[in-house]
């Protein structure tokens, strides 16, 4: 029963200590990968790349498992990334620009 002795600071502190798999944390933050999930995904990515390499690179190159924090690349974002790469100077261009 709430007696009024719980401050907002203490309440937020208690909430922050909940495990990532608790229903409260899931509803607030969404699903967050833990160490085990990340290690499993890394193992699968490495195994897929190794099988591709042993197969002589035939077929499609394996895609890494999508992580929850990765945003999908939209056509607009892909175009912006391409333009950013084109804006980067080569070493020779940089040296010519800086040192004449």
Backbone as CSV, one residue per row, in Angstrom:
resi,resn,N_x,N_y,N_z,CA_x,CA_y,CA_z,C_x,C_y,C_z
1,UNK,0.846,-1.176,0.000,0.000,0.000,0.000,0.893,1.241,0.000
2,UNK,0.501,2.228,-0.778,1.267,3.468,-0.887,0.968,4.354,0.308
3,UNK,2.023,4.741,1.020,1.859,5.573,2.211,2.322,7.009,1.983
4,UNK,2.794,7.327,0.771,3.260,8.683,0.490,4.729,8.873,0.771
5,UNK,5.428,7.836,1.178,6.849,7.968,1.498,7.755,7.694,0.300
6,UNK,7.198,7.246,-0.786,7.986,6.971,-1.974,8.092,8.243,-2.819
7,UNK,9.314,8.749,-2.972,9.505,9.969,-3.765,9.595,9.597,-5.246
8,UNK,9.427,10.593,-6.106,9.552,10.354,-7.529,10.966,9.914,-7.877
9,UNK,11.939,10.472,-7.205,13.328,10.083,-7.470,13.550,8.614,-7.148
10,UNK,13.038,8.178,-6.004,13.175,6.771,-5.620,12.405,5.867,-6.590
11,UNK,11.218,6.300,-7.002,10.413,5.534,-7.935,11.153,5.341,-9.265
12,UNK,11.740,6.419,-9.818,12.489,6.320,-11.061,13.739,5.466,-10.894
13,UNK,14.344,5.552,-9.721,15.508,4.718,-9.442,15.126,3.237,-9.447
14,UNK,13.997,2.909,-8.849,13.526,1.525,-8.845,13.192,1.050,-10.259
15,UNK,12.575,1.910,-11.037,12.239,1.543,-12.416,13.494,1.279,-13.245
16,UNK,14.523,2.076,-13.030,15.739,1.910,-13.825,16.469,0.617,-13.490
17,UNK,16.187,0.023,-12.340,16.848,-1.203,-11.917,16.132,-2.466,-12.389
18,UNK,14.983,-2.314,-13.027,14.254,-3.483,-13.507,15.043,-4.180,-14.604
19,UNK,14.962,-5.508,-14.677,15.654,-6.205,-15.761,15.054,-5.827,-17.121
20,UNK,15.859,-5.921,-18.165,15.414,-5.524,-19.502,14.264,-6.386,-20.004
21,UNK,14.099,-7.583,-19.428,13.043,-8.481,-19.878,11.753,-8.344,-19.074
22,UNK,11.717,-7.433,-18.111,10.487,-7.250,-17.341,9.419,-6.593,-18.205
23,UNK,8.155,-6.847,-17.883,7.062,-6.309,-18.686,7.066,-4.779,-18.691
24,UNK,7.417,-4.170,-17.572,7.459,-2.707,-17.510,8.539,-2.157,-18.435
25,UNK,9.743,-2.736,-18.379,10.835,-2.272,-19.226,10.522,-2.507,-20.701
26,UNK,9.896,-3.640,-21.007,9.547,-3.924,-22.401,8.524,-2.936,-22.931
27,UNK,7.559,-2.550,-22.091,6.540,-1.610,-22.564,7.099,-0.195,-22.705
28,UNK,8.105,0.153,-21.908,8.687,1.494,-21.971,9.752,1.581,-23.068
29,UNK,10.675,0.624,-23.102,11.830,0.693,-23.993,11.706,-0.154,-25.241
30,UNK,10.772,-1.078,-25.274,10.751,-2.056,-26.348,11.771,-3.137,-26.037
31,UNK,11.881,-4.114,-26.924,12.803,-5.216,-26.664,14.238,-4.766,-26.878
32,UNK,15.094,-5.056,-25.921,16.509,-4.703,-25.999,17.315,-5.994,-25.964
33,UNK,18.261,-6.120,-26.887,19.100,-7.309,-26.907,20.072,-7.276,-25.752
34,UNK,20.271,-8.436,-25.175,21.279,-8.596,-24.142,22.562,-9.134,-24.759
35,UNK,23.499,-9.458,-23.921,24.786,-9.970,-24.368,24.624,-11.293,-25.100
36,UNK,23.775,-12.171,-24.575,23.583,-13.488,-25.180,23.028,-13.359,-26.596
37,UNK,22.019,-12.520,-26.771,21.426,-12.355,-28.096,22.433,-11.785,-29.091
38,UNK,23.220,-10.815,-28.632,24.212,-10.210,-29.521,25.294,-11.214,-29.893
39,UNK,25.750,-12.012,-28.935,26.766,-13.032,-29.233,26.229,-14.091,-30.184
40,UNK,24.984,-14.511,-30.001,24.386,-15.497,-30.904,24.283,-14.946,-32.320
41,UNK,23.867,-13.695,-32.461,23.767,-13.085,-33.786,25.146,-12.985,-34.432
42,UNK,26.167,-12.634,-33.647,27.526,-12.537,-34.182,28.020,-13.906,-34.645
43,UNK,27.721,-14.950,-33.875,28.124,-16.300,-34.261,27.458,-16.718,-35.568
44,UNK,26.188,-16.425,-35.707,25.472,-16.781,-36.930,26.034,-16.016,-38.121
45,UNK,26.336,-14.719,-37.930,26.924,-13.921,-39.009,28.273,-14.492,-39.439
46,UNK,29.099,-14.844,-38.479,30.431,-15.376,-38.785,30.323,-16.727,-39.476
47,UNK,29.421,-17.585,-39.001,29.240,-18.892,-39.615,28.736,-18.764,-41.056
48,UNK,27.810,-17.850,-41.289,27.297,-17.643,-42.650,28.407,-17.136,-43.567
49,UNK,29.236,-16.211,-43.071,30.343,-15.690,-43.882,31.376,-16.785,-44.157
50,UNK,31.649,-17.628,-43.165,32.612,-18.717,-43.355,32.100,-19.733,-44.368
51,UNK,30.828,-20.083,-44.309,30.254,-21.012,-45.278,30.286,-20.424,-46.685
52,UNK,30.020,-19.152,-46.795,30.074,-18.464,-48.093,31.495,-18.510,-48.642
53,UNK,32.469,-18.269,-47.776,33.864,-18.270,-48.200,34.298,-19.679,-48.609
54,UNK,33.920,-20.685,-47.830,34.282,-22.062,-48.164,33.612,-22.522,-49.456
55,UNK,32.469,-21.946,-49.769,31.768,-22.281,-51.007,32.337,-21.567,-52.215
56,UNK,33.417,-20.847,-52.048,34.058,-20.173,-53.162,33.401,-18.852,-53.533
57,UNK,32.562,-18.338,-52.669,31.930,-17.049,-52.943,30.830,-17.140,-53.979
58,UNK,30.285,-18.332,-54.173,29.206,-18.496,-55.151,27.882,-18.118,-54.507
59,UNK,27.003,-17.593,-55.307,25.692,-17.219,-54.800,25.714,-15.826,-54.181
60,UNK,24.606,-15.528,-53.519,24.501,-14.210,-52.881,25.326,-14.170,-51.612
61,UNK,25.932,-13.034,-51.376,26.696,-12.842,-50.146,25.715,-12.783,-48.978
62,UNK,26.006,-13.462,-47.868,25.049,-13.489,-46.753,24.888,-12.120,-46.095
63,UNK,23.666,-11.804,-45.758,23.358,-10.551,-45.060,23.476,-10.788,-43.559
64,UNK,24.051,-9.848,-42.812,24.079,-10.012,-41.351,22.676,-9.891,-40.764
65,UNK,22.496,-10.502,-39.624,21.211,-10.427,-38.929,20.962,-8.982,-38.525
66,UNK,19.768,-8.514,-38.776,19.416,-7.135,-38.422,19.342,-7.005,-36.903
67,UNK,20.007,-5.995,-36.397,19.954,-5.699,-34.963,18.780,-4.765,-34.705
68,UNK,18.191,-4.818,-33.505,17.032,-3.956,-33.222,17.330,-2.473,-33.332
69,UNK,18.562,-2.065,-33.114,18.884,-0.638,-33.134,19.216,-0.155,-34.549
70,UNK,19.308,-1.044,-35.517,19.595,-0.637,-36.884,18.315,-0.187,-37.566
71,UNK,18.382,0.976,-38.163,17.227,1.500,-38.873,17.291,1.034,-40.321
72,UNK,16.147,0.748,-40.925,16.177,0.355,-42.334,16.651,1.514,-43.204
73,UNK,17.393,1.180,-44.243,17.931,2.203,-45.131,16.883,2.500,-46.208
74,UNK,16.371,3.709,-46.181,15.405,4.141,-47.180,16.172,4.643,-48.407
75,UNK,15.519,4.761,-49.555,16.222,5.278,-50.741,16.826,6.663,-50.520
76,UNK,16.147,7.501,-49.740,16.676,8.837,-49.475,17.959,8.765,-48.656
77,UNK,17.980,7.882,-47.656,19.167,7.728,-46.820,20.318,7.151,-47.644
78,UNK,20.019,6.183,-48.511,21.061,5.592,-49.361,21.668,6.637,-50.281
79,UNK,20.835,7.508,-50.848,21.335,8.572,-51.719,22.220,9.545,-50.941
80,UNK,21.808,9.895,-49.718,22.597,10.795,-48.887,23.939,10.170,-48.526
81,UNK,23.950,8.858,-48.205,25.198,8.181,-47.882,26.136,8.168,-49.089
82,UNK,25.572,7.954,-50.287,26.383,7.954,-51.502,26.981,9.332,-51.744
83,UNK,26.183,10.374,-51.549,26.689,11.737,-51.738,27.774,12.065,-50.722
84,UNK,27.613,11.593,-49.489,28.634,11.839,-48.468,29.950,11.172,-48.843
85,UNK,29.882,9.961,-49.412,31.111,9.282,-49.818,31.780,10.014,-50.969
86,UNK,30.983,10.583,-51.861,31.551,11.313,-52.989,32.183,12.624,-52.546
87,UNK,31.750,13.167,-51.421,32.290,14.428,-50.921,33.660,14.262,-50.265
88,UNK,34.055,13.042,-49.975,35.321,12.791,-49.302,36.449,12.879,-50.325
89,UNK,37.503,13.596,-49.978,38.648,13.753,-50.869,39.563,12.543,-50.768
90,UNK,40.192,12.201,-51.879,41.221,11.174,-51.832,42.456,11.772,-51.165
91,UNK,43.408,10.924,-50.845,44.621,11.414,-50.184,45.377,12.390,-51.082
92,UNK,45.440,12.060,-52.379,46.149,12.931,-53.309,45.445,14.287,-53.418
93,UNK,44.117,14.257,-53.499,43.372,15.509,-53.581,43.556,16.341,-52.314
94,UNK,43.562,15.662,-51.164,43.754,16.361,-49.897,45.131,17.029,-49.839
95,UNK,46.153,16.263,-50.206,47.514,16.813,-50.151,47.678,17.971,-51.128
96,UNK,47.073,17.846,-52.315,47.161,18.928,-53.287,46.437,20.148,-52.777
97,UNK,45.298,19.969,-52.149,44.520,21.080,-51.625,45.245,21.755,-50.460
98,UNK,45.855,20.962,-49.593,46.492,21.518,-48.395,47.889,22.080,-48.679
99,UNK,48.648,21.376,-49.506,50.056,21.737,-49.663,50.380,22.289,-51.046
100,UNK,49.380,22.339,-51.904,49.580,22.937,-53.228,50.253,22.110,-54.221
